[in-house]
Amino acid sequence: MKLWKCGVCGFIHEGEEAPEKCPKCGAPREAFRLLEEREADLVLKSRTTNDIHMALNGLVEEAMVLAEEGLEINLDPGCAAIFQEIFQFAKVIRQKIKAELETHMQKGKWG
């Protein structure tokens, strides 16, 4: 399988040849370049970890919603402290995930 990258928008196409036009931005076939083996390998290997990061981000968002709900109930100081700690921890993890995904994109490990 060959990977082609649009030079206009960064869309990654899988196939024996570049598409007639970019499905994302409409750029012509000439705007695509064939990724070198090293680049293609990074993209393929990172797909799974990027998907894991995004799934975990969803779980972290869910934890934040639940923690906020617990804080609103405000049953007792012990519960509130746990919910507050979870909320703060989740905020940090969420930002770490976003920063890591940005790093992947900057390094071309996205597609």
C-alpha positions in Angstrom: 0.0 0.0 0.0 1.3 3.4 -0.9 0.5 6.6 1.0 0.1 10.0 -0.8 0.1 13.3 1.0 -1.7 16.4 -0.3 0.7 19.3 -0.3 -2.1 21.8 0.2 -4.1 20.4 3.1 -2.1 17.4 4.4 -4.8 14.8 3.6 -3.3 11.2 3.4 -4.6 9.0 0.6 -4.0 5.2 0.5 -3.7 3.7 -2.9 -1.5 2.7 -5.8 -1.7 6.3 -7.2 -2.7 9.7 -6.0 -6.4 10.5 -6.4 -7.6 12.7 -9.3 -8.3 15.4 -6.7 -8.0 15.7 -3.0 -11.1 14.6 -1.2 -10.6 17.3 1.4 -9.5 20.4 -0.4 -10.0 19.6 -4.1 -6.4 20.1 -5.0 -5.3 18.3 -8.3 -3.4 15.0 -8.4 -0.2 17.0 -9.0 -0.4 18.4 -5.4 0.2 14.9 -3.9 3.5 13.4 -3.2 4.3 9.8 -2.4 5.5 9.4 1.2 8.9 7.9 1.6 8.9 4.5 3.4 10.1 6.0 6.6 7.3 8.7 6.6 4.7 6.1 5.6 5.8 3.8 8.4 5.4 6.6 11.0 1.9 7.4 9.8 0.9 3.7 9.9 2.4 3.0 13.3 0.9 6.2 14.8 -2.7 5.5 13.7 -3.3 3.1 16.6 -1.7 5.3 19.2 -3.5 8.4 17.9 -6.8 6.5 18.1 -6.0 5.4 21.7 -5.2 9.0 22.7 -8.5 10.2 21.2 -10.5 7.5 23.0 -8.8 8.3 26.3 -9.5 11.9 25.8 -13.2 11.0 25.5 -13.0 9.1 28.7 -11.3 11.9 30.5 -14.0 14.3 29.3 -16.6 11.9 30.7 -14.7 11.8 34.0 -14.7 15.6 34.2 -18.5 15.7 33.6 -19.0 13.1 36.3 -16.7 14.9 38.7 -18.6 18.1 38.2 -21.9 16.3 38.8 -20.5 15.0 42.1 -19.3 18.5 43.1 -22.8 19.9 42.4 -24.3 17.3 44.7 -21.8 18.3 47.4 -22.7 15.4 49.7 -19.8 15.8 52.1 -16.2 17.2 52.2 -14.6 13.8 51.5 -16.7 13.2 48.3 -16.1 16.8 47.2 -12.4 16.5 47.7 -12.2 13.3 45.5 -14.4 14.9 42.8 -12.2 18.0 42.8 -9.0 16.0 42.6 -10.4 13.9 39.7 -11.5 17.0 37.8 -8.1 18.7 38.2 -6.2 15.6 37.2 -8.5 15.1 34.2 -7.9 18.7 33.0 -4.1 18.1 33.1 -4.4 14.7 31.3 -6.7 16.2 28.7 -4.1 18.9 27.9 -1.3 16.4 27.8 -3.1 14.3 25.3 -3.8 17.3 23.1 -0.2 18.4 23.3 1.0 14.9 22.3 -1.4 14.8 19.3 -0.1 18.2 18.2 3.5 16.8 18.4 2.4 13.8 16.3 1.0 16.1 13.7 4.1 18.3 13.6 6.3 15.2 13.1 4.1 13.9 10.3 2.8 11.0 12.4 -0.8 11.6 11.6 -2.9 10.2 8.8 
